[in-house]
């Protein structure tokens, strides 16, 4: 029987960006190592797509969306989908902040029918691709 449980994740990773001719990110392949409730030490791989937000109040803002897989040490996985907004870094800085919402959409092993969601904060250095992520929410499995 599935039960809703609190979920938290903290980790670090690297995003490998693909940029357009103007140097604006259009996608990124991401990998990270984290510690998460219900998984312990885990790895995540995924793909993020970026679209210009066309927001005159926030030039340079990008909409982010993507999918990924979180894998626990025992091999069980959680499938994720996410969307957010990547704010441009302040002048003179390469650090941007994304605030995606993650949705758990299945998996394998004990997470085969996982559902739920988590809010996150991702602090990313656009020059190096290094990032830190913190997620807090609920998972049902």
FENPE-V142795 format. One record per residue. N is the residue number from 0. SS is DSSP state (H for helix, E for strand, - for the rest). Layout:
BEGIN
<<N:SS> <N:SS>>
END
This chain:
BEGIN
<<0:-> <1:-> <2:-> <3:E> <4:E> <5:E> <6:E> <7:E> <8:E> <9:E> <10:E> <11:E> <12:E> <13:E> <14:E> <15:E> <16:E> <17:E> <18:E> <19:-> <20:-> <21:-> <22:-> <23:-> <24:E> <25:E> <26:E> <27:E> <28:E> <29:E> <30:E> <31:E> <32:E> <33:E> <34:E> <35:E> <36:-> <37:-> <38:-> <39:E> <40:E> <41:E> <42:E> <43:E> <44:E> <45:E> <46:E> <47:E> <48:E> <49:E> <50:E> <51:E> <52:-> <53:-> <54:-> <55:-> <56:-> <57:-> <58:-> <59:-> <60:-> <61:E> <62:E> <63:E> <64:E> <65:E> <66:E> <67:E> <68:E> <69:E> <70:E> <71:E> <72:-> <73:-> <74:-> <75:-> <76:E> <77:E> <78:E> <79:E> <80:E> <81:E> <82:E> <83:E> <84:E> <85:E> <86:E> <87:-> <88:-> <89:-> <90:-> <91:-> <92:-> <93:-> <94:E> <95:E> <96:E> <97:E> <98:-> <99:-> <100:E> <101:E> <102:E> <103:E> <104:E> <105:E> <106:E> <107:-> <108:H> <109:H> <110:H> <111:-> <112:-> <113:-> <114:E> <115:E> <116:E> <117:E> <118:E> <119:E> <120:E> <121:E> <122:E> <123:E> <124:E> <125:-> <126:-> <127:-> <128:-> <129:E> <130:E> <131:E> <132:E> <133:E> <134:E> <135:E> <136:E> <137:E> <138:E> <139:E> <140:->>
END
